[in-house]
């Protein structure tokens, strides 16, 4: 698949796409009780706007994206920031089952601004057994939360929340 995020676009994406404030990362860590023992997957990580800051509070982050150029840019950004506990993988939502060795081991899976590219029903089913007790999936957005949209995946996301609500 070509989502047109290669070449110079990856550089523009890194330069101009908003990142996430420390309070958002803190909220994710608190919600899933993430510690220095946890591994987090940032699916659809792009150039690491959420991947890199998440790495500070956990043992490791797996940044995973379909675009080789996005992954390579993220790797360079992490290196320049001195962040060494991120592994960068080329892949997408359909590759999550290949991480099966981690069954029951992920503290969280984050998806920032990328869920609309994914088969959410299959993805949520595939992720569930890979999460440790108390872990979860965080769909993160900049601005108006995407889960307020009238779409099948946003309704499915709201149904997955144990309280029927989402953090915002």
C-alpha positions as CSV (number, residue, x, y, z in Angstrom):
1,X,0.0,0.0,0.0
2,X,1.2,3.5,-0.8
3,X,-0.3,6.1,1.6
4,X,1.9,8.8,0.0
5,X,3.9,9.4,3.2
6,X,7.3,8.7,1.6
7,X,10.1,10.8,0.4
8,X,10.1,14.5,1.4
9,X,6.6,14.2,2.8
10,X,8.1,12.4,5.8
11,X,10.3,15.4,6.5
12,X,7.4,17.8,6.1
13,X,5.3,15.6,8.4
14,X,8.0,15.7,11.1
15,X,8.5,19.4,10.8
16,X,4.8,20.5,10.7
17,X,2.7,17.9,12.4
18,X,1.8,18.9,15.9
19,X,3.2,16.7,18.7
20,X,1.6,16.0,22.1
21,X,1.9,17.9,25.3
22,X,3.5,16.3,28.3
23,X,0.1,16.3,30.0
24,X,-1.3,14.0,27.3
25,X,1.6,11.5,27.8
26,X,1.2,11.7,31.6
27,X,-2.5,11.0,31.2
28,X,-1.8,7.9,29.1
29,X,0.8,6.7,31.7
30,X,-1.6,7.2,34.5
31,X,-4.6,5.7,32.8
32,X,-2.8,2.4,32.0
33,X,-0.5,2.6,35.1
34,X,2.5,2.5,32.8
35,X,5.8,2.0,34.6
36,X,9.5,1.4,33.7
37,X,8.6,-2.3,33.3
38,X,6.1,-1.7,30.4
39,X,6.3,-2.0,26.7
40,X,4.0,0.2,24.6
41,X,3.2,-0.2,20.8
42,X,2.6,3.1,18.9
43,X,0.8,1.8,15.9
44,X,0.8,4.2,12.9
45,X,3.6,6.0,14.6
46,X,4.5,8.3,11.7
47,X,7.7,10.1,12.5
48,X,7.4,9.5,16.3
49,X,5.4,12.5,17.6
50,X,3.9,10.3,20.3
51,X,6.5,7.4,20.2
52,X,9.4,9.4,21.4
53,X,7.8,11.2,24.3
54,X,6.1,7.9,25.4
55,X,9.5,6.3,25.7
56,X,10.5,8.4,28.7
57,X,8.1,6.7,31.1
58,X,8.3,3.0,30.0
59,X,10.8,0.3,29.4
60,X,10.4,0.4,25.6
61,X,8.2,1.6,22.8
62,X,7.7,-0.2,19.5
63,X,7.0,2.4,16.9
64,X,5.2,0.8,13.9
65,X,4.3,2.4,10.6
66,X,3.7,1.3,7.0
67,X,6.0,4.0,5.5
68,X,9.7,3.2,5.5
69,X,10.5,6.9,5.2
70,X,8.3,7.8,8.2
71,X,10.0,5.0,10.3
72,X,13.5,6.1,9.2
73,X,12.7,9.7,10.0
74,X,11.4,8.7,13.5
75,X,14.5,6.7,14.1
76,X,16.7,9.7,13.3
77,X,14.5,12.0,15.5
78,X,14.8,9.5,18.4
79,X,18.6,9.2,18.0
80,X,19.0,13.0,17.9
81,X,17.0,13.3,21.1
82,X,19.1,10.6,22.8
83,X,16.1,8.2,23.1
84,X,17.4,4.7,22.9
85,X,14.5,2.5,24.1
86,X,12.4,2.7,20.9
87,X,12.4,-0.1,18.3
88,X,11.1,0.9,14.9
89,X,9.1,-1.7,12.8
90,X,7.8,-1.5,9.4
91,X,4.2,-2.7,9.5
92,X,0.6,-1.8,10.2
93,X,-2.6,-3.0,11.8
94,X,-2.6,-6.3,9.9
95,X,0.8,-7.1,11.3
96,X,-0.2,-6.9,14.9
97,X,-0.8,-10.7,15.1
98,X,2.9,-11.2,14.2
99,X,3.8,-9.6,17.6
100,X,2.1,-12.7,19.3
101,X,5.1,-13.5,21.4
102,X,4.1,-10.5,23.5
103,X,0.7,-12.0,24.2
104,X,-0.5,-10.5,27.5
105,X,2.6,-8.3,27.7
106,X,1.9,-4.8,26.3
107,X,1.0,-2.1,28.8
108,X,-0.7,-0.1,26.0
109,X,-1.2,0.3,22.3
110,X,-1.4,3.9,21.2
111,X,-2.9,5.0,17.8
112,X,-2.4,8.7,17.2
113,X,-4.3,10.2,14.2
114,X,-4.1,6.9,12.3
115,X,-7.1,4.7,13.2
116,X,-9.1,5.8,10.1
117,X,-6.5,3.9,8.0
118,X,-7.1,0.6,9.9
119,X,-9.6,-2.2,10.1
120,X,-10.6,-1.3,13.6
121,X,-12.9,-4.3,14.3
122,X,-10.1,-6.8,13.5
123,X,-7.4,-4.6,15.1
124,X,-9.3,-4.3,18.5
125,X,-9.9,-8.1,18.5
126,X,-6.2,-8.8,17.7
127,X,-4.9,-6.3,20.3
128,X,-7.0,-7.5,23.3
129,X,-5.1,-10.7,24.1
130,X,-1.8,-8.8,23.7
131,X,-2.5,-6.4,26.6
132,X,-1.5,-7.1,30.2
133,X,-4.1,-6.7,32.9
134,X,-5.0,-3.1,33.2
135,X,-3.5,-2.2,29.8
136,X,-5.5,-0.8,27.0
137,X,-5.8,0.9,23.6
138,X,-5.5,4.7,23.4
139,X,-6.7,6.5,20.3
140,X,-5.1,9.9,20.5
141,X,-5.9,13.0,18.5
142,X,-4.9,16.6,18.2
143,X,-7.9,18.9,18.6
144,X,-11.5,17.5,18.5
145,X,-11.4,13.8,19.4
146,X,-12.0,11.5,16.4
147,X,-14.2,9.2,18.5
148,X,-16.9,11.9,18.5
149,X,-17.4,11.3,14.8
150,X,-20.4,9.4,13.5
151,X,-18.4,6.5,12.0
152,X,-18.5,2.8,12.6
153,X,-15.1,2.7,14.2
154,X,-15.8,5.6,16.6
155,X,-19.0,3.8,17.8
156,X,-17.0,0.6,18.2
157,X,-14.3,2.4,20.2
158,X,-16.9,3.9,22.6
159,X,-18.4,0.4,23.1
160,X,-14.9,-1.0,24.1
161,X,-14.5,1.5,26.9
162,X,-15.4,-0.2,30.2
163,X,-17.3,2.9,31.4
164,X,-18.8,3.6,28.0
165,X,-16.8,6.8,27.8
166,X,-13.4,8.0,26.7
167,X,-10.7,10.2,28.2
168,X,-10.3,13.6,26.6
